[in-house]
Amino acid sequence: MRPYLMKGHERPLTFLKYNREGDLLFSCAKDHTPTVWFADNGERLGTYNGHKGAVWCCDVSRDSRRLITGSADRSAKLWDVKSGTPLFTFEFDSPARSVDFAVGDKLAVITTDPFMEQTSAIHVKTISNDPDEQTAESALIITGPPRVRINGAVWGPLNRTIISAGEDATIRIWDSETGKMLNESSKETGHSKTITSLSMSEDGSHFLTGSSDKSAKLWDSRTLTILKTYETISPVNAVAMSPILEHVVIGGGQAAIDVTTTHHRAGNFDAKFFHKVLQEEIGCVKGHFGPINALAINPDGRSFSSGGEDGYIRLHHFDRDYFNIKM
Amino acid sequence: MVEGMSMTDIEAFGNRLGIDIRQIDLDSIQLPPGEDFGIPSDDEEKLRQEDSLEFESGFGNIIVVDNLPVVPPEKYDKLEGVVKKIYSQIGVIKEDGLWMPVNPETQKTLGYCFIEYNTPQEAELAKERTHGYKLDKAHIFAVNLFDDFDKFMKVPDEWAPPEIKPYAPGENLQQWLTDEKARDQFVIRAHHNTEVFWNDPRQSMPVPVYRREYWTESFVQWSPLGTYLATVHRQGAAVWGGAATFDRLSRYAHPQVKLIDFSPGEKYLVTYSSHEPSNPRDTHRVILNIFDVRSGKVMRDFKGSADEFATGGTGGVSGVSWPVFRWGGGTDDKYFAKLGKNVISVYETETFTLIDKKSLKVENVLDFSWSPADPIIALFVPELGGGNQPARVSLFQIPGKEELRQKNLFSVSDCKMYWQSNGEYLAVKVDRYTKTKKSTYTGFELFRIKERDIPIEVLELENKNDKIMAFAWEPKGHRFAVIHGESSRTDISFYSMRTATNTGRVSKLTTLKGKNANALYWSPSGRFILLAGLKHLNGQLEFYNVDELETMATGEHFMATEIEWDPTGRYVATAVTSIHEMENGFNIWSFNGKLLYRHSRDHFYQFLWRPRPPSFLTAEKEEEIAKNLKKYSKKYEIEDQDVNAQLSEQDREKRRKLQESWESWIMKWKQIHEEEKLERQQLRDGEASDDEEEYEAKEVEVEEILDVKEEIIPYEFDQE
């Protein structure tokens, strides 16, 4: 089916997120306003105004009432999804790069970038049910290695661990109570370049990472063993997993800085589908004219959206044929 | 050199560390034994493993001049002045680089001196130029390189018969031709690695044969018959080969070698280097060596300024057109020739001297080329005297130097010669001026070499103004292809040197209109041709059958920069080399345009098929095989089927296993997930739902009043 081309952002997209029911799609971009769309027809519902910098990441609570966003303006904000009013602002000393609600939505993990003297850090915040009682206090702060950016942090099973990945190509599992590092991916078998994205499976048993080393890898969330590797021909910026089929989708393309100097077809700005188990490429979806920075599959598994450096979100509903692919 | 520390420095350093150096008994310090004090250096380890490739002792820039007059101290300065004057003309003598020893008893000189230059090249040049220099009747200079003295001293005074080494059978260097699956090899160079593979299209993958890091310092090259792989290093070139692994077979010392070239029968290897002159106004100095490939001996060397070797031709490195020496046709490596000013110097390899001791004199000769099969030279002389003397193309027989045929051509701007691979035909592309001299048009002169008196036929394209973009003969065949037209819209025409009824006339077969192609690649066995659009055409490929005059397939290798057929004409490799940053690697296609497999590699530099020597089968035998091809091919078809069946079986098995292991992994997880269900529920404040919970979609209409505004609208009754 023809994709919906959603033009609402003025700058490159950075992140996409569906709510649990899959009727809303939240998008973040380098312009300062996260936006919410109807996930079915791509109609724009509204924006969340208040950030003063690029918005890197967002997460929505299970009941679709709260939205949390992390921004380069050195803050993370809690929003009321329905009215778009900011409820609370967490202030930091450096840009907030990634945010993730824990199971139960009573905790959130926020990572901050290394900046000047600051090292990168993982902050755990308690989220109050009543926004008036919300405090800025961190339940836990884990400092990362110096001068290495953490590009993604998500909660492990039962909120017991936090899994982080970043520029040093290493994935680390931390104890979410004590902040102790429990496990670290090996340099030999793991990624060899910056990990750009991290996506948890529906049930939290495994997660997918995308890296500039032109590959995506599937990991066991408890043991940190590599289950699968998906090789492609250009750096990977975004990854997502289908909740209903054994498919993964990875997107990326040559670095934005090189795009103007080469033919547009040299960029490989397609979303590539791989069979999750067989690690074979199934097909690809073309359309963006800049690298893909964000990918998300609807929780019903029947549509997906991609956000590019070109400022567009492309919302694709899968054809019937897609569900009959035989491998 | 690092200057040694003085004692005061050491003391100061000691003070800084809080040590009084004077109180230390230096003799009490015991250094570990051995030159390296027990600290092995990893560099050295490497050096020891690599057998030393060092050919210079470091005194290469010193010469010894003998037979100088013996003079008393009064005349010392005068003699020194004379020597200095002679030798500083040749190169820059180092400061204090001239040393004339003196007999301590008589205070007279000893009749020789040492001169140190900045570079070994200058020293060599000085030796060459002044050896035998007559200062006066009694004093004829004897000049030697300092390094050579060692060598000369080692020569025993008595002649001893050379030791005859027992014959050791070598490896079968052509083992690769006996591959059971009749596969071909190729070499690739990517990043620091040089790797040799089998092309295995049945398995759709390259099968590694040999791989080595830092194998070469610039490039690799197969010898023309595929026996050797040559690598290039700072100290010289080397060739590798063997039955199973690539062992070094021979080395050819040539410092700073830049280019190499094999003779067609791979008996000889020509190496080339160019050296910066110490005086920037001088031209580069060029050294060429011709080695015997098997013995590694230098058969002849050529030295001189770059100008002497830069005549004619185009391209090459630093003005020299490569190859400088072009080898005569056939694989017997009998002759080679060099283009000079008004001459073509033809050498023969028996003695490595000029044939008849003199060059072939041709006034103003601009270019020449050998027939690929026979000792025939074709040469081109441009128009002279403002058109009074026409341009001409001549054919000369070697070694007799008789002129076989000559053709005068008028108002010519340029000529290019194309030989058919069997030497049967020669096509000369002639660019002529139009009457106004403002533009040029192109025609062809076609020579039939093998026929009596060598008849010449003129061919002009239907549209004379078309530019010729490419021309290529069918290997071993009688057809040729031409790309002509403007760069945006090109046509491709095929011609045959025969017509259906008459073998002595050229005829056009067909013209393909409006093709996106700018390069032609015939299959080495003829019949099929790959029409390629490289560079700005982004790697469009069209596989064309010239027998049937139909397109078999079209394809694309985006951004492809290089195309090469395998030596059998069964497969084609297209490659994107490191000219482009993205998508480096190569694709292998079947002759009929089916993409067999891709292989991507970052920093991809070279792809070269290993050439095959010509077949030993006679023409009749080959014809017989062609006739009974069906019978022979049956066997291979069955083999193919078996392999296919096996592969798909393996594939299925592999997939099944993958799926199984995945499922078992998932099952294990599901169990844990189930066990944790309660805990998750607690985390969610007892919300009974888990991911598998079902929810109902309910439509709820909510009305929300955002804003209320009261406005009084003026209302007027209409009175009418």
Interface residues (C-beta under 8 A of the other chain):
Chain A: E21 R62 A102 V103 G104 K106 P157 L158 N159 E202 D203 G204 S205 H206 D220 L227 I233 S234 E246 Q254 D258 T262 H263 R265 A266 G267 N268 K276 V277 L278 Q279 M327
Chain B: N538 F558 M559 H580 E581 M582 E583 S600 R655 L658 Q659 W662 W665 I666 W669 K670 I672 H673 E676 E679 R680 L683 R684 D685 D691 Y695
